[in-house]
Amino acid sequence: MDFFVFISDQWLAVSLLLVLIYVFAFTEQHKAGKQVSVHDLTLLINSDKGLVIDVRESKEFQAGHITDAINMPLAKLEGRLTELEKHRDKTLVLVDKLGQHSASAGRKLRASGFDVRRLRGGMGEWRSQSLPVVTD
């Protein structure tokens, strides 16, 4: 009960705190790159304007990935940034298992000056739409 009394007494401070949390979360998401749908990714791929970077571990990648995707596991990404220099003219679309871990890769790539997007829902969403997957 004291919690609700505090909130009613300090409504302005609580409201300000909630707004600050929202702004912080929005800013952090923006730093990681905008999320794109499966449809948007297929348009980027088909127009040859996008490059898929799969940040899952090699074993997961080999079990099934998007055609022409490049596997750069999250733990090794920083050491392989030079490999992406020749693709600066393209939008890099990051793919992970469920769309939750690509944000940290997105922040690193955006900080290095790349145009970055993240696939909303990751490979889970790609597969749920019955889109093609290749194996190595």
Residue pairs with C-beta under 8 A, 6 or more apart in sequence:
7 14
28 103
29 35
29 103
31 106
31 107
31 110
32 102
32 103
32 104
32 106
32 107
32 110
32 116
32 118
33 94
33 102
33 103
33 106
33 109
33 110
33 116
33 117
33 118
34 117
34 118
35 99
35 117
35 118
35 119
35 120
36 44
36 93
36 117
36 118
36 119
36 120
37 120
38 119
38 120
38 121
38 125
38 126
38 129
38 131
40 117
41 50
41 52
41 66
41 93
41 117
41 119
41 126
42 131
44 50
44 91
44 93
44 117
45 52
45 66
45 67
45 68
49 90
49 91
50 90
50 91
50 92
50 93
50 117
51 68
51 70
51 87
51 90
51 91
51 92
51 93
52 66
52 68
52 69
52 70
52 93
52 95
53 69
53 70
53 72
53 84
53 92
53 93
53 94
53 95
53 105
53 109
54 61
54 65
54 66
54 69
54 70
54 71
54 72
54 95
54 96
54 123
55 72
55 73
55 74
55 77
55 94
55 95
55 96
55 101
55 102
55 105
56 65
56 71
56 73
56 74
56 95
56 96
56 97
56 123
57 73
58 71
58 73
60 97
61 69
61 71
61 73
61 136
62 135
62 136
63 135
64 123
64 127
64 133
64 134
64 135
65 71
65 95
65 123
65 133
65 134
65 135
65 136
66 95
66 123
66 126
66 131
66 132
66 133
66 134
67 132
67 134
69 95
70 83
72 80
72 83
72 105
74 96
74 101
74 104
74 105
77 105
77 108
77 109
78 108
81 108
81 109
81 112
84 92
84 109
84 114
88 113
88 114
90 115
91 115
91 116
91 117
92 109
92 114
92 115
92 116
92 117
93 116
93 117
93 118
93 119
94 102
94 105
94 106
94 109
94 116
94 117
94 118
94 119
95 102
95 118
95 119
95 122
95 123
95 126
96 102
96 105
96 119
96 122
96 123
97 122
97 123
97 124
98 121
98 122
98 123
98 124
98 125
99 118
99 119
99 120
99 121
99 122
99 124
99 125
100 122
102 118
102 119
102 122
103 118
106 116
106 118
109 116
110 116
119 125
119 126
121 128
123 133
126 133
127 133
